[in-house]
Amino acid sequence: MEYLWVFLIGGLVCMLGEILIITTKITSARILVTFVLIGVILQAFNLFQPISEFAKAGINVPIIGFGASLAKGAMNAVESSGLLGAFVGGLEATAGGIAAAVIFAFIFSLISRSKTK
């Protein structure tokens, strides 16, 4: 049953993104930023953790989880390092994911060929 909830909630997040792409003139980049901000806002008001405990990877894997990780890292770093932590903490919390994305993008760029039209 847990896998079903993860699938349904993750699918709902993706469906909302697709609905925004299809029905509005908002660019994909702006939708991406909106989802990151939703994660930041949910984390700022301590709403992300209860949702994450229920939805697990269904909410953590999409870009909303990345926004929440940025906010959580920044908030933790502000508590320990002061105001400078607001700039550094989010990057420290998400560095592993960012590094993995860059490394895999590089590997796939070596394997694949781009096709121009």
FITI-881769 format. One record per atom (N, C-alpha, C, CB): z, y, x; residue number from 1; atom name. Coordinates in Angstrom, 1 decimal. Glycine has a CB too. Layout:
BEGIN
+--------+--------+--------+-----+------+
:     pz :     py :     px :   n : atom :
+--------+--------+--------+-----+------+
:      Z :      Y :      X : NUM :   CA :
...
+--------+--------+--------+-----+------+
! end
This chain:
BEGIN
+--------+--------+--------+-----+------+
:     pz :     py :     px :   n : atom :
+--------+--------+--------+-----+------+
:    0.0 :   -1.2 :    0.8 :   1 :    N :
:    0.0 :    0.0 :    0.0 :   1 :   CA :
:    0.0 :    1.3 :    0.9 :   1 :    C :
:    1.2 :    0.0 :   -0.9 :   1 :   CB :
:    0.7 :    1.2 :    2.0 :   2 :    N :
:    0.8 :    2.3 :    2.9 :   2 :   CA :
:   -0.6 :    2.7 :    3.4 :   2 :    C :
:    1.7 :    2.0 :    4.1 :   2 :   CB :
:   -1.5 :    1.7 :    3.8 :   3 :    N :
:   -2.8 :    2.0 :    4.2 :   3 :   CA :
:   -3.6 :    2.7 :    3.1 :   3 :    C :
:   -3.5 :    0.7 :    4.7 :   3 :   CB :
:   -3.4 :    2.3 :    1.9 :   4 :    N :
:   -4.1 :    2.9 :    0.8 :   4 :   CA :
:   -3.8 :    4.4 :    0.7 :   4 :    C :
:   -3.8 :    2.2 :   -0.5 :   4 :   CB :
:   -2.5 :    4.7 :    0.8 :   5 :    N :
:   -2.1 :    6.2 :    0.7 :   5 :   CA :
:   -2.7 :    7.0 :    1.9 :   5 :    C :
:   -0.6 :    6.3 :    0.7 :   5 :   CB :
:   -2.7 :    6.4 :    3.1 :   6 :    N :
:   -3.2 :    7.0 :    4.3 :   6 :   CA :
:   -4.7 :    7.3 :    4.0 :   6 :    C :
:   -3.0 :    6.2 :    5.5 :   6 :   CB :
:   -5.4 :    6.3 :    3.6 :   7 :    N :
:   -6.8 :    6.4 :    3.3 :   7 :   CA :
:   -7.1 :    7.5 :    2.2 :   7 :    C :
:   -7.4 :    5.1 :    2.9 :   7 :   CB :
:   -6.4 :    7.4 :    1.2 :   8 :    N :
:   -6.6 :    8.4 :    0.0 :   8 :   CA :
:   -6.3 :    9.8 :    0.4 :   8 :    C :
:   -5.8 :    8.0 :   -1.2 :   8 :   CB :
:   -5.2 :   10.0 :    1.1 :   9 :    N :
:   -4.9 :   11.4 :    1.5 :   9 :   CA :
:   -5.8 :   11.9 :    2.6 :   9 :    C :
:   -3.4 :   11.5 :    2.0 :   9 :   CB :
:   -6.1 :   11.1 :    3.6 :  10 :    N :
:   -7.1 :   11.5 :    4.6 :  10 :   CA :
:   -8.5 :   11.8 :    4.0 :  10 :    C :
:   -7.2 :   10.5 :    5.7 :  10 :   CB :
:   -8.9 :   10.9 :    3.0 :  11 :    N :
:  -10.1 :   11.1 :    2.3 :  11 :   CA :
:  -10.1 :   12.4 :    1.5 :  11 :    C :
:  -10.4 :   10.0 :    1.4 :  11 :   CB :
:   -9.0 :   12.7 :    0.9 :  12 :    N :
:   -8.8 :   14.0 :    0.1 :  12 :   CA :
:   -9.0 :   15.2 :    1.0 :  12 :    C :
:   -7.5 :   14.0 :   -0.6 :  12 :   CB :
:   -8.4 :   15.2 :    2.2 :  13 :    N :
:   -8.6 :   16.3 :    3.1 :  13 :   CA :
:  -10.1 :   16.5 :    3.5 :  13 :    C :
:   -7.7 :   16.1 :    4.4 :  13 :   CB :
:  -10.7 :   15.4 :    3.8 :  14 :    N :
:  -12.1 :   15.4 :    4.1 :  14 :   CA :
:  -13.0 :   15.9 :    2.9 :  14 :    C :
:  -12.6 :   14.1 :    4.7 :  14 :   CB :
:  -12.6 :   15.4 :    1.8 :  15 :    N :
:  -13.4 :   15.8 :    0.6 :  15 :   CA :
:  -13.3 :   17.3 :    0.3 :  15 :    C :
:  -12.9 :   15.0 :   -0.7 :  15 :   CB :
:  -12.1 :   17.8 :    0.5 :  16 :    N :
:  -11.9 :   19.3 :    0.3 :  16 :   CA :
:  -12.8 :   20.0 :    1.3 :  16 :    C :
:  -10.4 :   19.7 :    0.5 :  16 :   CB :
:  -12.9 :   19.6 :    2.5 :  17 :    N :
:  -13.8 :   20.2 :    3.5 :  17 :   CA :
:  -15.2 :   20.1 :    3.0 :  17 :    C :
:  -13.6 :   19.6 :    4.8 :  17 :   CB :
:  -15.7 :   19.0 :    2.6 :  18 :    N :
:  -17.0 :   18.8 :    2.1 :  18 :   CA :
:  -17.3 :   19.7 :    0.9 :  18 :    C :
:  -17.3 :   17.3 :    1.8 :  18 :   CB :
:  -16.4 :   19.7 :    0.0 :  19 :    N :
:  -16.6 :   20.6 :   -1.2 :  19 :   CA :
:  -16.8 :   22.0 :   -0.8 :  19 :    C :
:  -15.4 :   20.5 :   -2.2 :  19 :   CB :
:  -15.9 :   22.5 :    0.2 :  20 :    N :
:  -16.1 :   23.9 :    0.6 :  20 :   CA :
:  -17.5 :   24.1 :    1.3 :  20 :    C :
:  -15.0 :   24.2 :    1.6 :  20 :   CB :
:  -17.9 :   23.1 :    2.0 :  21 :    N :
:  -19.2 :   23.2 :    2.7 :  21 :   CA :
:  -20.4 :   23.3 :    1.7 :  21 :    C :
:  -19.5 :   22.1 :    3.7 :  21 :   CB :
:  -20.3 :   22.4 :    0.7 :  22 :    N :
:  -21.4 :   22.3 :   -0.3 :  22 :   CA :
:  -21.4 :   23.5 :   -1.3 :  22 :    C :
:  -21.3 :   21.0 :   -1.1 :  22 :   CB :
:  -20.2 :   23.9 :   -1.8 :  23 :    N :
:  -20.2 :   24.9 :   -2.9 :  23 :   CA :
:  -20.0 :   26.3 :   -2.5 :  23 :    C :
:  -19.1 :   24.5 :   -3.8 :  23 :   CB :
:  -19.7 :   26.6 :   -1.2 :  24 :    N :
:  -19.5 :   28.0 :   -0.8 :  24 :   CA :
:  -20.5 :   28.2 :    0.4 :  24 :    C :
:  -18.1 :   28.2 :   -0.3 :  24 :   CB :
:  -20.5 :   29.5 :    0.8 :  25 :    N :
:  -21.3 :   29.9 :    1.9 :  25 :   CA :
:  -20.5 :   30.0 :    3.2 :  25 :    C :
:  -22.1 :   31.2 :    1.6 :  25 :   CB :
:  -19.3 :   29.5 :    3.1 :  26 :    N :
:  -18.4 :   29.5 :    4.3 :  26 :   CA :
:  -18.9 :   28.6 :    5.4 :  26 :    C :
:  -16.9 :   29.1 :    3.9 :  26 :   CB :
:  -18.9 :   29.1 :    6.6 :  27 :    N :
:  -19.5 :   28.2 :    7.7 :  27 :   CA :
:  -18.5 :   27.1 :    8.0 :  27 :    C :
:  -19.7 :   29.1 :    8.9 :  27 :   CB :
:  -19.0 :   26.1 :    8.6 :  28 :    N :
:  -18.1 :   25.0 :    9.0 :  28 :   CA :
:  -17.0 :   25.4 :   10.0 :  28 :    C :
:  -18.9 :   23.9 :    9.7 :  28 :   CB :
:  -17.3 :   26.4 :   10.9 :  29 :    N :
:  -16.3 :   26.9 :   11.8 :  29 :   CA :
:  -15.2 :   27.6 :   11.1 :  29 :    C :
:  -16.9 :   27.8 :   12.8 :  29 :   CB :
:  -15.5 :   28.3 :   10.1 :  30 :    N :
:  -14.4 :   29.0 :    9.3 :  30 :   CA :
:  -13.6 :   28.0 :    8.5 :  30 :    C :
:  -15.0 :   30.1 :    8.4 :  30 :   CB :
:  -14.2 :   27.0 :    8.0 :  31 :    N :
:  -13.5 :   25.9 :    7.3 :  31 :   CA :
:  -12.5 :   25.2 :    8.3 :  31 :    C :
:  -14.4 :   24.9 :    6.6 :  31 :   CB :
:  -13.0 :   25.0 :    9.5 :  32 :    N :
:  -12.2 :   24.3 :   10.5 :  32 :   CA :
:  -11.0 :   25.2 :   10.8 :  32 :    C :
:  -13.0 :   24.1 :   11.8 :  32 :   CB :
:  -11.2 :   26.5 :   11.0 :  33 :    N :
:  -10.1 :   27.4 :   11.3 :  33 :   CA :
:   -9.1 :   27.5 :   10.1 :  33 :    C :
:  -10.6 :   28.8 :   11.6 :  33 :   CB :
:   -9.6 :   27.4 :    8.9 :  34 :    N :
:   -8.8 :   27.5 :    7.7 :  34 :   CA :
:   -7.9 :   26.2 :    7.6 :  34 :    C :
:   -9.6 :   27.5 :    6.4 :  34 :   CB :
:   -8.4 :   25.1 :    8.0 :  35 :    N :
:   -7.6 :   23.8 :    8.0 :  35 :   CA :
:   -6.5 :   23.9 :    9.1 :  35 :    C :
:   -8.5 :   22.6 :    8.2 :  35 :   CB :
:   -6.9 :   24.4 :   10.2 :  36 :    N :
:   -5.9 :   24.6 :   11.3 :  36 :   CA :
:   -4.8 :   25.5 :   10.8 :  36 :    C :
:   -6.5 :   25.2 :   12.6 :  36 :   CB :
:   -5.1 :   26.6 :   10.2 :  37 :    N :
:   -4.1 :   27.6 :    9.6 :  37 :   CA :
:   -3.3 :   26.9 :    8.6 :  37 :    C :
:   -4.8 :   28.8 :    9.1 :  37 :   CB :
:   -3.8 :   26.1 :    7.7 :  38 :    N :
:   -3.1 :   25.3 :    6.7 :  38 :   CA :
:   -2.0 :   24.5 :    7.4 :  38 :    C :
:   -4.0 :   24.4 :    5.8 :  38 :   CB :
:   -2.4 :   23.8 :    8.5 :  39 :    N :
:   -1.4 :   23.0 :    9.3 :  39 :   CA :
:   -0.3 :   23.9 :    9.9 :  39 :    C :
:   -2.1 :   22.3 :   10.3 :  39 :   CB :
:   -0.7 :   25.1 :   10.4 :  40 :    N :
:    0.3 :   26.0 :   11.0 :  40 :   CA :
:    1.3 :   26.5 :    9.9 :  40 :    C :
:   -0.4 :   27.2 :   11.7 :  40 :   CB :
:    0.7 :   26.9 :    8.8 :  41 :    N :
:    1.6 :   27.4 :    7.7 :  41 :   CA :
:    2.5 :   26.3 :    7.2 :  41 :    C :
:    0.7 :   27.9 :    6.5 :  41 :   CB :
:    2.0 :   25.1 :    7.0 :  42 :    N :
:    2.9 :   24.0 :    6.5 :  42 :   CA :
:    4.0 :   23.7 :    7.5 :  42 :    C :
:    2.0 :   22.7 :    6.3 :  42 :   CB :
:    3.7 :   23.8 :    8.8 :  43 :    N :
:    4.7 :   23.6 :    9.8 :  43 :   CA :
:    5.7 :   24.7 :    9.9 :  43 :    C :
:    4.1 :   23.4 :   11.2 :  43 :   CB :
:    5.2 :   25.9 :    9.7 :  44 :    N :
:    6.1 :   27.1 :    9.8 :  44 :   CA :
:    7.1 :   27.1 :    8.7 :  44 :    C :
:    5.3 :   28.4 :    9.7 :  44 :   CB :
:    6.8 :   26.6 :    7.5 :  45 :    N :
:    7.7 :   26.5 :    6.4 :  45 :   CA :
:    8.4 :   25.2 :    6.3 :  45 :    C :
:    7.0 :   26.8 :    5.1 :  45 :   CB :
:    8.3 :   24.3 :    7.3 :  46 :    N :
:    8.9 :   23.0 :    7.4 :  46 :   CA :
:    8.4 :   22.1 :    6.2 :  46 :    C :
:   10.4 :   23.1 :    7.4 :  46 :   CB :
:    7.2 :   22.2 :    5.8 :  47 :    N :
:    6.7 :   21.4 :    4.8 :  47 :   CA :
:    5.8 :   20.3 :    5.3 :  47 :    C :
:    5.8 :   22.2 :    3.8 :  47 :   CB :
:    5.4 :   20.4 :    6.6 :  48 :    N :
:    4.5 :   19.4 :    7.2 :  48 :   CA :
:    5.2 :   18.1 :    7.4 :  48 :    C :
:    3.9 :   19.9 :    8.4 :  48 :   CB :
:    6.4 :   18.1 :    7.9 :  49 :    N :
:    7.2 :   16.9 :    8.2 :  49 :   CA :
:    7.3 :   15.9 :    7.0 :  49 :    C :
:    8.5 :   17.2 :    8.8 :  49 :   CB :
:    7.8 :   16.4 :    5.8 :  50 :    N :
:    7.9 :   15.5 :    4.7 :  50 :   CA :
:    6.5 :   15.0 :    4.2 :  50 :    C :
:    8.5 :   16.2 :    3.5 :  50 :   CB :
:    5.5 :   15.8 :    4.3 :  51 :    N :
:    4.1 :   15.3 :    4.0 :  51 :   CA :
:    3.7 :   14.3 :    5.0 :  51 :    C :
:    3.1 :   16.5 :    3.9 :  51 :   CB :
:    4.0 :   14.5 :    6.3 :  52 :    N :
:    3.6 :   13.6 :    7.3 :  52 :   CA :
:    4.3 :   12.3 :    7.2 :  52 :    C :
:    3.9 :   14.2 :    8.7 :  52 :   CB :
:    5.6 :   12.3 :    6.8 :  53 :    N :
:    6.3 :   11.0 :    6.6 :  53 :   CA :
:    5.7 :   10.2 :    5.5 :  53 :    C :
:    7.8 :   11.3 :    6.3 :  53 :   CB :
:    5.1 :   10.8 :    4.5 :  54 :    N :
:    4.5 :   10.1 :    3.4 :  54 :   CA :
:    3.1 :    9.7 :    3.7 :  54 :    C :
:    4.5 :   10.9 :    2.1 :  54 :   CB :
:    2.3 :   10.6 :    4.2 :  55 :    N :
:    0.9 :   10.4 :    4.4 :  55 :   CA :
:    0.5 :    9.9 :    5.8 :  55 :    C :
:    0.1 :   11.7 :    4.2 :  55 :   CB :
:    1.4 :   10.0 :    6.7 :  56 :    N :
:    1.2 :    9.5 :    8.1 :  56 :   CA :
:   -0.1 :    9.9 :    8.7 :  56 :    C :
:    1.2 :    7.9 :    8.1 :  56 :   CB :
:   -1.0 :    9.0 :    9.1 :  57 :    N :
:   -2.3 :    9.4 :    9.8 :  57 :   CA :
:   -3.2 :   10.1 :    8.8 :  57 :    C :
:   -2.9 :    8.2 :   10.4 :  57 :   CB :
:   -3.0 :   10.0 :    7.5 :  58 :    N :
:   -3.9 :   10.6 :    6.6 :  58 :   CA :
:   -3.9 :   12.1 :    6.7 :  58 :    C :
:   -3.5 :   10.2 :    5.2 :  58 :   CB :
:   -2.7 :   12.7 :    7.1 :  59 :    N :
:   -2.6 :   14.1 :    7.3 :  59 :   CA :
:   -2.5 :   14.5 :    8.8 :  59 :    C :
:   -1.4 :   14.6 :    6.5 :  59 :   CB :
:   -2.1 :   13.6 :    9.6 :  60 :    N :
:   -1.9 :   13.9 :   11.1 :  60 :   CA :
:   -3.2 :   13.8 :   11.8 :  60 :    C :
:   -0.9 :   12.9 :   11.7 :  60 :   CB :
:   -4.1 :   13.0 :   11.5 :  61 :    N :
:   -5.4 :   12.8 :   12.2 :  61 :   CA :
:   -6.3 :   14.0 :   12.0 :  61 :    C :
:   -6.0 :   11.5 :   11.9 :  61 :   CB :
:   -6.5 :   14.4 :   10.7 :  62 :    N :
:   -7.4 :   15.5 :   10.5 :  62 :   CA :
:   -6.9 :   16.8 :   11.2 :  62 :    C :
:   -7.6 :   15.8 :    9.0 :  62 :   CB :
:   -7.7 :   17.8 :   11.2 :  63 :    N :
:   -7.5 :   19.0 :   11.9 :  63 :   CA :
:   -6.2 :   19.7 :   11.4 :  63 :    C :
:   -8.6 :   20.0 :   11.8 :  63 :   CB :
:   -5.7 :   19.4 :   10.3 :  64 :    N :
:   -4.5 :   20.0 :    9.8 :  64 :   CA :
:   -3.3 :   19.6 :   10.7 :  64 :    C :
:   -4.2 :   19.6 :    8.3 :  64 :   CB :
:   -3.3 :   18.3 :   11.1 :  65 :    N :
:   -2.3 :   17.8 :   12.0 :  65 :   CA :
:   -2.3 :   18.5 :   13.3 :  65 :    C :
:   -2.4 :   16.4 :   12.2 :  65 :   CB :
:   -3.5 :   18.9 :   13.8 :  66 :    N :
:   -3.6 :   19.7 :   15.1 :  66 :   CA :
:   -3.0 :   21.0 :   14.9 :  66 :    C :
:   -5.1 :   19.8 :   15.5 :  66 :   CB :
:   -3.2 :   21.7 :   13.8 :  67 :    N :
:   -2.6 :   23.0 :   13.6 :  67 :   CA :
:   -1.1 :   22.9 :   13.5 :  67 :    C :
:   -3.1 :   23.6 :   12.3 :  67 :   CB :
:   -0.6 :   21.8 :   12.9 :  68 :    N :
:    0.9 :   21.7 :   12.8 :  68 :   CA :
:    1.4 :   21.4 :   14.2 :  68 :    C :
:    1.2 :   20.5 :   11.8 :  68 :   CB :
:    0.7 :   20.6 :   15.0 :  69 :    N :
:    1.2 :   20.4 :   16.4 :  69 :   CA :
:    1.2 :   21.6 :   17.2 :  69 :    C :
:    0.3 :   19.3 :   17.1 :  69 :   CB :
:    0.2 :   22.5 :   17.0 :  70 :    N :
:    0.2 :   23.8 :   17.7 :  70 :   CA :
:    1.4 :   24.6 :   17.4 :  70 :    C :
:   -1.1 :   24.6 :   17.4 :  70 :   CB :
:    1.7 :   24.7 :   16.1 :  71 :    N :
:    2.8 :   25.5 :   15.6 :  71 :   CA :
:    4.1 :   24.9 :   16.0 :  71 :    C :
:    2.8 :   25.6 :   14.1 :  71 :   CB :
:    4.3 :   23.6 :   15.9 :  72 :    N :
:    5.5 :   23.0 :   16.3 :  72 :   CA :
:    5.8 :   23.2 :   17.8 :  72 :    C :
:    5.5 :   21.5 :   16.0 :  72 :   CB :
:    4.8 :   23.0 :   18.6 :  73 :    N :
:    4.9 :   23.3 :   20.1 :  73 :   CA :
:    5.3 :   24.7 :   20.4 :  73 :    C :
:    3.7 :   22.9 :   20.8 :  73 :   CB :
:    4.7 :   25.6 :   19.7 :  74 :    N :
:    5.0 :   27.0 :   19.9 :  74 :   CA :
:    6.4 :   27.4 :   19.5 :  74 :    C :
:    4.0 :   27.9 :   19.2 :  74 :   CB :
:    6.8 :   26.8 :   18.3 :  75 :    N :
:    8.2 :   27.1 :   17.8 :  75 :   CA :
:    9.2 :   26.5 :   18.8 :  75 :    C :
:    8.4 :   26.6 :   16.4 :  75 :   CB :
:    9.0 :   25.3 :   19.2 :  76 :    N :
:   10.0 :   24.7 :   20.2 :  76 :   CA :
:   10.0 :   25.4 :   21.5 :  76 :    C :
:    9.6 :   23.2 :   20.4 :  76 :   CB :
:    8.9 :   25.9 :   22.0 :  77 :    N :
:    8.9 :   26.6 :   23.3 :  77 :   CA :
:    9.5 :   28.0 :   23.1 :  77 :    C :
:    7.4 :   26.7 :   23.8 :  77 :   CB :
:    9.4 :   28.6 :   22.0 :  78 :    N :
:   10.0 :   29.9 :   21.8 :  78 :   CA :
:   11.6 :   29.7 :   21.8 :  78 :    C :
:    9.6 :   30.5 :   20.4 :  78 :   CB :
:   12.1 :   28.6 :   21.2 :  79 :    N :
:   13.5 :   28.4 :   21.3 :  79 :   CA :
:   14.0 :   28.2 :   22.7 :  79 :    C :
:   13.8 :   27.2 :   20.4 :  79 :   CB :
:   13.2 :   27.5 :   23.5 :  80 :    N :
:   13.7 :   27.2 :   24.9 :  80 :   CA :
:   13.3 :   28.3 :   25.9 :  80 :    C :
:   13.1 :   25.9 :   25.3 :  80 :   CB :
:   12.1 :   28.9 :   25.7 :  81 :    N :
:   11.6 :   29.9 :   26.8 :  81 :   CA :
:   11.5 :   31.3 :   26.3 :  81 :    C :
:   10.3 :   29.4 :   27.2 :  81 :   CB :
:   11.8 :   31.6 :   25.1 :  82 :    N :
:   11.6 :   33.0 :   24.6 :  82 :   CA :
:   10.2 :   33.2 :   24.1 :  82 :    C :
:   12.0 :   33.9 :   25.7 :  82 :   CB :
:    9.9 :   34.5 :   24.1 :  83 :    N :
:    8.6 :   34.9 :   23.5 :  83 :   CA :
:    7.4 :   34.3 :   24.2 :  83 :    C :
:    8.5 :   36.4 :   23.5 :  83 :   CB :
:    7.5 :   34.2 :   25.5 :  84 :    N :
:    6.4 :   33.6 :   26.3 :  84 :   CA :
:    6.0 :   32.2 :   25.8 :  84 :    C :
:    6.7 :   33.6 :   27.8 :  84 :   CB :
:    7.0 :   31.5 :   25.3 :  85 :    N :
:    6.8 :   30.1 :   24.7 :  85 :   CA :
:    5.8 :   30.1 :   23.6 :  85 :    C :
:    8.0 :   29.5 :   24.3 :  85 :   CB :
:    5.7 :   31.2 :   22.8 :  86 :    N :
:    4.8 :   31.3 :   21.7 :  86 :   CA :
:    3.3 :   31.1 :   22.2 :  86 :    C :
:    4.9 :   32.6 :   21.0 :  86 :   CB :
:    3.0 :   31.5 :   23.4 :  87 :    N :
:    1.7 :   31.4 :   23.9 :  87 :   CA :
:    1.4 :   30.1 :   24.7 :  87 :    C :
:    1.4 :   32.6 :   24.9 :  87 :   CB :
:    2.5 :   29.6 :   25.3 :  88 :    N :
:    2.3 :   28.4 :   26.1 :  88 :   CA :
:    2.6 :   27.1 :   25.3 :  88 :    C :
:    3.2 :   28.5 :   27.3 :  88 :   CB :
:    3.6 :   27.1 :   24.4 :  89 :    N :
:    4.1 :   25.9 :   23.8 :  89 :   CA :
:    3.0 :   25.2 :   23.0 :  89 :    C :
:    5.2 :   26.3 :   22.9 :  89 :   CB :
:    2.2 :   25.9 :   22.3 :  90 :    N :
:    1.2 :   25.2 :   21.5 :  90 :   CA :
:    0.2 :   24.4 :   22.4 :  90 :    C :
:    0.4 :   26.2 :   20.6 :  90 :   CB :
:   -0.2 :   25.0 :   23.5 :  91 :    N :
:   -1.1 :   24.3 :   24.4 :  91 :   CA :
:   -0.5 :   23.2 :   25.1 :  91 :    C :
:   -1.6 :   25.3 :   25.4 :  91 :   CB :
:    0.8 :   23.3 :   25.4 :  92 :    N :
:    1.5 :   22.1 :   26.0 :  92 :   CA :
:    1.6 :   21.0 :   25.0 :  92 :    C :
:    2.9 :   22.6 :   26.5 :  92 :   CB :
:    1.9 :   21.3 :   23.8 :  93 :    N :
:    2.0 :   20.2 :   22.8 :  93 :   CA :
:    0.7 :   19.5 :   22.5 :  93 :    C :
:    2.6 :   20.8 :   21.5 :  93 :   CB :
:   -0.4 :   20.2 :   22.6 :  94 :    N :
:   -1.7 :   19.6 :   22.3 :  94 :   CA :
:   -2.6 :   19.3 :   23.4 :  94 :    C :
:   -2.4 :   20.5 :   21.3 :  94 :   CB :
:   -2.1 :   19.4 :   24.7 :  95 :    N :
:   -2.9 :   19.3 :   25.8 :  95 :   CA :
:   -3.5 :   17.9 :   26.0 :  95 :    C :
:   -2.1 :   19.5 :   27.1 :  95 :   CB :
:   -2.8 :   16.9 :   25.6 :  96 :    N :
:   -3.3 :   15.5 :   25.7 :  96 :   CA :
:   -4.5 :   15.3 :   24.8 :  96 :    C :
:   -2.3 :   14.5 :   25.3 :  96 :   CB :
:   -4.4 :   15.8 :   23.5 :  97 :    N :
:   -5.6 :   15.7 :   22.6 :  97 :   CA :
:   -6.8 :   16.5 :   23.0 :  97 :    C :
:   -5.1 :   16.1 :   21.2 :  97 :   CB :
:   -6.5 :   17.7 :   23.5 :  98 :    N :
:   -7.6 :   18.5 :   24.0 :  98 :   CA :
:   -8.3 :   17.9 :   25.2 :  98 :    C :
:   -7.1 :   20.0 :   24.4 :  98 :   CB :
:   -7.5 :   17.4 :   26.1 :  99 :    N :
:   -8.1 :   16.8 :   27.3 :  99 :   CA :
:   -8.9 :   15.5 :   27.0 :  99 :    C :
:   -7.0 :   16.4 :   28.3 :  99 :   CB :
:   -8.4 :   14.7 :   26.0 : 100 :    N :
:   -9.1 :   13.6 :   25.6 : 100 :   CA :
:  -10.4 :   14.0 :   24.9 : 100 :    C :
:   -8.3 :   12.7 :   24.6 : 100 :   CB :
:  -10.4 :   15.0 :   24.1 : 101 :    N :
:  -11.7 :   15.4 :   23.5 : 101 :   CA :
:  -12.7 :   15.9 :   24.5 : 101 :    C :
:  -11.4 :   16.6 :   22.5 : 101 :   CB :
:  -12.3 :   16.6 :   25.5 : 102 :    N :
:  -13.2 :   17.1 :   26.6 : 102 :   CA :
:  -13.7 :   15.9 :   27.4 : 102 :    C :
:  -12.5 :   18.1 :   27.5 : 102 :   CB :
:  -12.9 :   15.0 :   27.8 : 103 :    N :
:  -13.3 :   13.8 :   28.6 : 103 :   CA :
:  -14.3 :   13.0 :   27.8 : 103 :    C :
:  -12.1 :   13.0 :   29.0 : 103 :   CB :
:  -14.0 :   12.7 :   26.5 : 104 :    N :
:  -14.9 :   11.8 :   25.7 : 104 :   CA :
:  -16.2 :   12.6 :   25.5 : 104 :    C :
:  -14.2 :   11.4 :   24.4 : 104 :   CB :
:  -16.1 :   13.9 :   25.3 : 105 :    N :
:  -17.4 :   14.6 :   25.1 : 105 :   CA :
:  -18.2 :   14.6 :   26.3 : 105 :    C :
:  -17.1 :   16.1 :   24.7 : 105 :   CB :
:  -17.6 :   14.7 :   27.5 : 106 :    N :
:  -18.4 :   14.6 :   28.7 : 106 :   CA :
:  -19.0 :   13.2 :   28.9 : 106 :    C :
:  -17.4 :   14.9 :   29.9 : 106 :   CB :
:  -18.2 :   12.1 :   28.6 : 107 :    N :
:  -18.7 :   10.8 :   28.8 : 107 :   CA :
:  -19.9 :   10.6 :   27.8 : 107 :    C :
:  -17.6 :    9.7 :   28.5 : 107 :   CB :
:  -19.8 :   11.0 :   26.6 : 108 :    N :
:  -20.9 :   10.8 :   25.6 : 108 :   CA :
:  -22.1 :   11.7 :   26.0 : 108 :    C :
:  -20.4 :   11.1 :   24.2 : 108 :   CB :
:  -21.9 :   12.8 :   26.6 : 109 :    N :
:  -23.0 :   13.6 :   27.0 : 109 :   CA :
:  -23.8 :   12.9 :   28.2 : 109 :    C :
:  -22.5 :   15.0 :   27.5 : 109 :   CB :
:  -23.1 :   12.1 :   29.0 : 110 :    N :
:  -23.8 :   11.4 :   30.0 : 110 :   CA :
:  -24.6 :   10.2 :   29.4 : 110 :    C :
:  -22.8 :   10.9 :   31.1 : 110 :   CB :
:  -24.0 :    9.6 :   28.4 : 111 :    N :
:  -24.7 :    8.4 :   27.8 : 111 :   CA :
:  -25.8 :    8.8 :   26.9 : 111 :    C :
:  -23.6 :    7.6 :   27.0 : 111 :   CB :
:  -25.7 :    9.9 :   26.1 : 112 :    N :
:  -26.7 :   10.2 :   25.1 : 112 :   CA :
:  -27.7 :   11.2 :   25.6 : 112 :    C :
:  -26.0 :   10.8 :   23.9 : 112 :   CB :
:  -28.8 :   11.3 :   24.9 : 113 :    N :
:  -29.8 :   12.3 :   25.2 : 113 :   CA :
:  -30.0 :   13.2 :   24.0 : 113 :    C :
:  -31.2 :   11.6 :   25.6 : 113 :   CB :
:  -30.1 :   14.5 :   24.2 : 114 :    N :
:  -30.3 :   15.4 :   23.1 : 114 :   CA :
:  -31.7 :   15.4 :   22.7 : 114 :    C :
:  -29.8 :   16.8 :   23.5 : 114 :   CB :
:  -32.0 :   15.5 :   21.4 : 115 :    N :
:  -33.3 :   15.5 :   20.9 : 115 :   CA :
:  -33.6 :   16.9 :   20.3 : 115 :    C :
:  -33.6 :   14.4 :   19.9 : 115 :   CB :
:  -34.6 :   17.6 :   20.8 : 116 :    N :
:  -35.0 :   18.9 :   20.3 : 116 :   CA :
:  -36.1 :   18.7 :   19.2 : 116 :    C :
:  -35.4 :   19.9 :   21.4 : 116 :   CB :
:  -36.0 :   19.5 :   18.3 : 117 :    N :
:  -37.0 :   19.4 :   17.2 : 117 :   CA :
:  -38.3 :   20.2 :   17.5 : 117 :    C :
:  -36.5 :   19.8 :   15.9 : 117 :   CB :
+--------+--------+--------+-----+------+
! end
